[in-house]
């Protein structure tokens, strides 16, 4: 009777259920699933286009001034395949689904989830808004400085998550001992790592949040060239190239209100991209000083000081406070093989998983693999903030 429970569909759904519960970063961001892949299976390299919000300028006066609507989008590449392979005997297949789940599926899904989650968390390097807490312990007030940045970016108030490094979370709980004591919230701890809700965020912790090691680049850099705009900043030759994920400000370049375009009086932060040299930095966001997509008060002037946040050559813990639509994670269906013992593919909450099993007559065993084909993308970085502390 036990064997009849272990159908391909039952096993695959159980694997998806466990995987889903363990992804507390991916579980709280946009999850796309392209059903056009469902019939014939996806090939590595397929991608999704995600449309970004349109932006417009406002004209004063009675005279009509029209403007074009420029649609913008970003491409999310679904190009990473990971799997867990395992082998079990025909005798082990006599287990009930619960026993099979605890002994076989749960350990496999735990390690798969950890690798997928770790991959996706690398997106922290795309985020330019940041709070650096130096060599100090995390505090609740400092974490709420990140909330201020989200508010200034007009971040939607729904679906906000504060995903904290475990040390930072411990410091926060000690800082405000009553913060997570609401019995109604304790009863909701169904998601692994979920701690509670406060200040408009669901607070969770994640052991896979990567540390960021700030480069040895110092603040001796100056801009080289007047009225610089765009996604590349030209600088006077320095001694050390910055690392991807380092955050800078440029003297005199202030952020603006996203809608009115009025200067906030706060220096705009920029994150360094991959491939920086001692004379040229790829930066995000691109400097835009006019028009509907304006994000700074003015272009960068010549010989403006470039300042690096954080301490040179120092590793800091990373936490992320974000709204769901800052990031996207997508899966696609893998091809279903024919002529094998057992195969199933299921989708749960935007995550597609395939389980394939074959019989090895020489050893009376069943080699099995669980696969996921996925991609991830930072789609609206202004809806997230990095919080660093030691």
BELHU-V481476 format. One record per residue. N is the residue number from 1. OMEGA is omega in whole degrees, -180 to 180 (NA if undefined). Layout:
# BELHU-V481476
N:OMEGA, N:OMEGA
This chain:
# BELHU-V481476
1:-178, 2:-177, 3:-177, 4:179, 5:-173, 6:175, 7:178, 8:-178, 9:-180, 10:180, 11:-178, 12:178, 13:178, 14:178, 15:179, 16:-179, 17:-179, 18:179, 19:-176, 20:-178, 21:-175, 22:-180, 23:-176, 24:165, 25:178, 26:-180, 27:-177, 28:176, 29:-180, 30:178, 31:-178, 32:174, 33:-178, 34:-176, 35:178, 36:177, 37:-167, 38:-174, 39:-174, 40:-179, 41:-177, 42:173, 43:180, 44:-177, 45:176, 46:-175, 47:177, 48:172, 49:-179, 50:-177, 51:178, 52:-177, 53:176, 54:178, 55:-177, 56:173, 57:179, 58:179, 59:177, 60:176, 61:-175, 62:-177, 63:-179, 64:173, 65:-178, 66:178, 67:178, 68:171, 69:-179, 70:178, 71:177, 72:-180, 73:175, 74:-177, 75:177, 76:-178, 77:177, 78:-166, 79:-177, 80:176, 81:174, 82:178, 83:170, 84:177, 85:180, 86:178, 87:175, 88:-175, 89:177, 90:179, 91:-179, 92:179, 93:176, 94:178, 95:171, 96:-180, 97:180, 98:179, 99:-180, 100:180, 101:-177, 102:-175, 103:-172, 104:-170, 105:-174, 106:177, 107:-180, 108:-178, 109:179, 110:-178, 111:176, 112:179, 113:-179, 114:-179, 115:178, 116:-179, 117:180, 118:176, 119:-175, 120:-179, 121:176, 122:178, 123:178, 124:-179, 125:177, 126:-171, 127:-178, 128:177, 129:-173, 130:174, 131:-178, 132:-173, 133:175, 134:-177, 135:-174, 136:174, 137:177, 138:175, 139:-180, 140:-180, 141:179, 142:178, 143:180, 144:171, 145:176, 146:177, 147:178, 148:179, 149:177, 150:179, 151:-180, 152:178, 153:-179, 154:179, 155:176, 156:-174, 157:-179, 158:172, 159:177, 160:-180, 161:170, 162:-176, 163:-169, 164:167, 165:-176, 166:179, 167:178, 168:180, 169:177, 170:178, 171:-179, 172:180, 173:177, 174:-179, 175:-180, 176:-169, 177:-177, 178:-171, 179:-173, 180:-176, 181:179, 182:-177, 183:178, 184:179, 185:179, 186:-180, 187:-178, 188:-175, 189:180, 190:179, 191:-179, 192:-180, 193:-178, 194:-176, 195:-178, 196:-178, 197:178, 198:176, 199:178, 200:-180, 201:162, 202:-176, 203:179, 204:173, 205:-177, 206:-176, 207:-176, 208:176, 209:-174, 210:170, 211:175, 212:176, 213:180, 214:-179, 215:177, 216:179, 217:-179, 218:-175, 219:178, 220:-180, 221:173, 222:176, 223:-178, 224:-178, 225:-178, 226:176, 227:180, 228:175, 229:178, 230:-171, 231:177, 232:178, 233:178, 234:-175, 235:172, 236:-175, 237:178, 238:-175, 239:-174, 240:178, 241:177, 242:179, 243:174, 244:-178, 245:173, 246:-178, 247:-179, 248:165, 249:180, 250:-178, 251:177, 252:-180, 253:-174, 254:174, 255:178, 256:174, 257:-174, 258:-176, 259:-177, 260:-179, 261:176, 262:-179, 263:177, 264:-174, 265:179, 266:-179, 267:176, 268:175, 269:178, 270:177, 271:180, 272:178, 273:180, 274:174, 275:179, 276:176, 277:179, 278:179, 279:-175, 280:180, 281:165, 282:-175, 283:173, 284:1, 285:173, 286:179, 287:178, 288:-172, 289:180, 290:173, 291:-175, 292:-178, 293:180, 294:180, 295:178, 296:-176, 297:-177, 298:177, 299:180, 300:179, 301:178, 302:178, 303:173, 304:-179, 305:175, 306:-177, 307:179, 308:176, 309:-180, 310:-178, 311:-177, 312:175, 313:-177, 314:177, 315:178, 316:175, 317:-178, 318:168, 319:-178, 320:171, 321:-170, 322:170, 323:-172, 324:-172, 325:176, 326:-174, 327:175, 328:176, 329:-176, 330:172, 331:176, 332:-178, 333:172, 334:-179, 335:178, 336:180, 337:179, 338:172, 339:179, 340:-175, 341:-163, 342:177, 343:177, 344:178, 345:-178, 346:177, 347:175, 348:175, 349:176, 350:179, 351:-180, 352:-178, 353:177, 354:175, 355:179, 356:179, 357:179, 358:178, 359:176, 360:-174, 361:-176, 362:-179, 363:-177, 364:179, 365:-178, 366:172, 367:-175, 368:175, 369:176, 370:-174, 371:172, 372:176, 373:-170, 374:173, 375:180, 376:-175, 377:169, 378:-174, 379:178, 380:-173, 381:-180, 382:-180, 383:179, 384:178, 385:172, 386:175, 387:-178, 388:172, 389:-179, 390:NA
